[in-house]
Amino acid sequence: MKVTFTAYHAVAEWKWDLPEDSDDTCGICRVQFEGTCAKCKYPGDDCPIMIGECTHCFHMHCISDWLQSESSQGKCPMCRQPFNQKVAEAPAAPPRTPGGVAAGS
């Protein structure tokens, strides 16, 4: 028996890598992170997520507008601590062999 495909429709799903126990919605606009803020048309790299050291998460455009407003005083809108973006931890480099080649390569 021979099967021939005439069409193929792929389906995929993605999610942002958020801290554990964090809400899945922006604390300012209350839209889910898989959606977009009011300024963006499509989700993804054009509408990234900003995570504060306080672990609260926001759309980049929402938090930047908030921080530029006079009433924010540079503080997180959720906990009122000074908002500083959490710096991502670099992944650990693979161990190197004496010849300088990464192990497992």
BELMO-V895196 format. One line per field, one symbol per residue. phi: phi as a letter, one per 30 degrees, with the letter a starting at -180 (. if undefined). burial: # if it has 9 or more other ideal C-beta (glycine too) atoms within 8 Angstrom, else .. A space follows every 50 residues. Layout:
phi: ???
burial: ???
This chain:
phi: .ccbdcabbdbbbbbddcddicdcbddcciceddcbdddccbdkddbdcc cdddidcbdeddddddddddddhicddccidedbdddddddddddcdedi cddid
burial: .................#...#...###..#.#..##..#......#.## ##.###########.##....#..###...#.#............#.... .#...
